[in-house]
Structure formats: C-alpha cells, structure tokens
Amino acid sequence: MPVALITGSSRGIGRAIANKLAADGFDIVVNYHTAAAAAAETVRHVEALDRKAIAVPADVADPRELRTLFQTTEDHFGGIDVFVGNAATATNAAIADTSDDEFDRMWRTNTRATFLGIRESARRMSDGGRIVIISSGAVVALNPGTGPYAATKAAGDTLVQVAAKEMGPHGITVNSVLPGPTRTDMLMVDPDQVAGITPLGRIGEPDDIADVVGFLVSPAGRWITGQTIRAAGGLI
C-alpha cells in the first residue's frame, strides 16, 4: 500500500489530510511535536478507515529529528510515496511589535522545516512520488499583523517551484496548497465575518483543503507540478 508522511497531523488540516488519504488507500505516518494524545486520536481515525498508521514525535525543524522521522517511516512501512509538509506556527503582530524570538520561531517551523522536508524527500523518495506543502492565504492577503508569518510561509512556495524543476526528471511532483481562512485552532479572524465576504458564502473547513491535497497526490494530479493551488472559496 502507498505510504503518506504528514507533518503536523495531530489535528486541524493535518488530521483532515490524514483521514482523506487513508480513505483513498494510504497508510499514514502521523507526525506531531508535543500533542501526543491528539496524534493518537488521528491514528485511531485512520485505523477506523481500515488503514495502518503510526504516530511519530519529531521537531521537524531539527535535521536529526527530521531524518529519524523519515527513517522510522521507511523502517515501518518500507518507503515513502507522499510527503505533506503541514507543520506551522503563527503570531499575529505588527512587524514593529514582533520580537526576534517570535520571528525566529516562525522561520524555524514555517521555512526551515519546509526546506528540510523537501530535501529529505528528494534524497529518499522513489520516482513518481508526491510532495505537497501547505501554504497560507496570508501570503497573498498581506494583511497588517501578518508580515513575519506571511514571509516565512511564502518561502515555502518558492522552494516548491524550484524543487518541482529539480525533481521533475524523477517523475516527482511538488506543489503547495494555499488555504484561505479555515476553521482550525490557528484561525485568527471572525469566521462569520469571513463567511460574509467569501464568494462561496462560508468559511473553509479542513476537509476542503484535504480534498485538494488528495487530488494532487492521486493519479489525476500527475501533470500538475510547481504550482500553488488556492483553496479559499474565491476569497483570495
């Protein structure tokens, strides 16, 4: 069976992606940093779909822990067919009010971890694999208070475009999915207000994003690479 490794998949969009890919026939590696109980719940969801799953703790911005995460996946399942980089962190603050430590924390999780995940995938993934990075609507909305977060997430979209060209000869596609405001614990806006200005009339749900990822990693997504797909109900 194909295997998907999803970082930051203990809850929210990551859990929805795990459930979607499990429903599509993937065995799942649920990565988490500190939320062990939530990760175990995601594993139970996947197993309820009659697929195999393990939960593996790792700080994906630490090169050694990231390598161990990949090695554990290979040791348990025999390989990696899909890598989804979903781990993220955010602070809502003006640039002038963002501390060095806050910026470094966002850069570490949003940029460094994305680079490390793509690099490790490039070194280990078999021909025909799939890489999907979860971006953010902040990258294009450019609202006040989102500067450091938007900048650290935008770097991932740039890495995707370059990696797609480098990995294309191996039949590996590399894309990012850019969600609009989505109902998760990272949501920093009023969902009713967002629904009122979204052409499709509601806020995004984690399953909306998971379905796009599911398409990109399926055979139907074979001719799409180097793209950032906006999934925001027409808002952005």
C-alpha positions in Angstrom: 0.0 0.0 0.0 1.2 3.6 -0.6 2.5 5.5 2.4 2.0 9.2 3.3 4.0 11.0 5.9 2.2 14.2 7.1 3.9 16.6 9.4 1.8 18.4 12.0 -1.1 16.0 11.5 -2.3 15.6 15.1 -5.3 17.9 14.5 -6.8 20.5 12.1 -5.9 20.5 8.5 -3.2 17.8 9.0 -5.7 15.4 10.6 -8.1 16.0 7.8 -5.4 15.2 5.2 -4.6 12.0 7.1 -8.2 11.0 7.1 -8.6 11.8 3.4 -5.5 9.9 2.3 -6.4 7.0 4.5 -9.8 6.9 2.8 -8.0 6.9 -0.5 -5.9 3.8 0.4 -2.8 5.3 2.0 -1.1 4.0 5.2 -0.3 7.1 7.3 2.6 8.4 9.4 1.1 10.9 11.8 3.8 13.4 12.9 3.4 15.6 15.9 5.7 17.7 18.2 4.1 17.7 21.6 0.4 16.8 21.1 0.7 13.0 21.7 -2.9 12.4 22.7 -4.3 14.3 19.7 -1.9 12.3 17.4 -3.1 9.0 18.9 -6.6 10.1 18.1 -5.7 10.7 14.5 -4.2 7.2 14.4 -7.5 5.8 15.6 -9.3 7.7 12.9 -7.1 6.2 10.2 -7.3 2.7 11.6 -11.1 3.1 11.6 -10.8 3.5 7.9 -9.1 0.1 7.7 -5.6 1.6 7.1 -2.4 1.3 9.1 -1.0 4.3 11.0 1.7 5.2 13.4 2.3 8.4 15.4 5.9 9.6 15.4 7.1 12.6 17.5 9.6 14.9 15.9 10.6 18.5 15.8 10.6 18.7 12.0 12.8 21.9 12.1 15.6 19.8 13.6 17.6 18.0 10.9 18.4 15.0 13.1 14.8 14.5 14.3 13.5 15.0 10.7 15.9 12.3 9.4 14.8 10.0 12.2 11.1 10.6 11.3 11.8 9.6 7.6 13.9 6.6 8.7 11.2 5.4 11.1 8.7 5.7 8.3 10.9 3.6 6.0 11.7 1.1 8.7 8.0 0.6 9.5 6.4 0.8 6.0 9.2 0.2 3.6 9.2 3.6 1.9 7.5 7.0 1.4 5.3 7.8 -1.5 3.8 11.1 -0.4 5.2 13.8 1.9 2.9 16.5 3.1 4.5 19.5 4.9 1.8 20.9 7.1 3.5 21.9 10.4 3.2 25.6 11.0 3.1 28.3 13.7 1.9 31.9 13.6 1.9 35.1 15.6 -0.5 38.0 14.8 1.6 41.1 15.4 2.8 44.1 13.5 6.3 44.0 12.2 7.4 46.7 14.7 6.0 44.6 17.6 7.4 41.2 16.6 10.3 40.1 18.7 13.4 38.4 17.4 12.4 35.2 19.1 8.9 35.3 17.6 10.3 35.7 14.1 12.9 33.0 14.6 10.2 30.6 15.9 8.1 31.2 12.7 11.1 31.0 10.4 12.2 27.7 12.1 8.8 26.0 11.7 7.4 27.6 8.6 10.6 27.9 6.4 13.4 25.7 7.8 11.1 22.7 8.4 9.7 23.0 4.9 13.2 23.1 3.4 14.3 20.1 5.4 11.2 18.1 4.5 11.6 18.7 0.8 15.3 18.0 0.9 14.9 14.7 2.8 12.1 13.7 0.4 14.4 14.5 -2.6 17.0 12.2 -1.1 14.8 9.3 -0.2 11.6 9.3 -2.3 11.2 6.8 -5.2 10.4 8.0 -8.7 6.8 9.0 -9.1 6.4 10.4 -5.6 4.3 13.4 -4.5 5.2 16.3 -2.3 2.6 18.9 -1.1 3.4 21.8 1.1 0.6 23.6 2.9 1.0 27.4 2.4 -1.3 30.2 3.7 -3.6 32.8 2.4 -1.6 35.3 4.4 1.0 35.1 1.6 -1.3 36.8 -0.8 -3.7 38.7 1.5 -0.8 40.7 3.1 -2.9 42.0 5.9 -1.4 44.1 8.7 -0.2 42.0 11.5 0.8 39.0 9.3 4.1 40.2 7.9 6.6 37.7 9.5 4.2 34.8 9.2 3.4 35.6 5.6 7.1 36.0 4.7 8.1 32.7 6.3 5.2 30.8 4.5 5.9 32.5 1.2 9.4 31.0 1.2 7.9 27.6 1.1 6.0 28.4 -2.1 9.3 29.5 -3.7 11.0 26.3 -2.6 8.2 24.3 -4.2 8.7 26.0 -7.6 12.4 25.2 -7.6 12.0 21.7 -6.2 9.5 20.9 -8.9 12.1 21.6 -11.6 14.8 19.7 -9.8 12.7 16.6 -9.1 10.7 16.5 -12.3 13.2 14.2 -14.1 12.3 11.6 -11.4 8.6 11.9 -12.0 8.1 13.5 -8.6 5.5 16.3 -8.5 5.9 19.2 -6.0 3.1 21.6 -5.2 1.7 23.8 -2.5 -1.9 24.3 -1.4 -2.8 27.8 -0.2 -5.8 27.8 2.1 -7.9 30.8 2.9 -9.3 31.3 6.4 -10.0 27.8 7.7 -11.8 26.6 10.8 -8.9 25.4 12.9 -7.3 26.4 16.2 -4.9 28.7 14.3 -7.8 30.8 12.9 -7.2 34.4 13.9 -10.3 36.1 12.3 -14.0 36.1 12.9 -15.4 33.2 10.9 -18.8 34.9 10.4 -17.1 38.0 9.1 -15.0 35.9 6.7 -18.1 34.0 5.5 -19.8 37.3 4.7 -17.1 38.3 2.3 -16.3 34.9 0.7 -18.0 34.4 -2.7 -19.0 30.8 -1.7 -20.6 32.2 1.4 -18.8 30.3 4.2 -15.5 29.8 5.9 -13.2 27.0 4.8 -13.2 23.6 6.6 -10.1 21.3 7.0 -11.8 18.8 4.7 -11.9 21.4 1.9 -8.1 21.6 2.0 -7.6 17.8 2.4 -9.6 17.2 -0.7 -7.3 19.4 -2.8 -4.3 17.5 -1.4 -6.0 14.2 -2.1 -6.3 15.2 -5.8 -2.7 16.4 -6.1 -1.3 13.1 -4.8 -3.7 11.0 -6.8 -3.0 9.7 -10.4 -5.3 12.5 -11.6 -2.8 15.1 -10.3 0.1 13.6 -12.3 0.5 16.6 -14.7 0.5 19.3 -12.1 3.8 20.4 -10.5 5.4 23.6 -9.4 2.0 25.2 -8.6 0.4 26.9 -5.7 -3.2 26.0 -5.6 -5.5 28.5 -3.9 -8.3 26.9 -1.9 -10.2 29.7 -0.4 -13.8 29.7 -1.7 -12.9 32.6 -4.1 -11.8 34.9 -1.2 -8.2 35.2 -2.5 
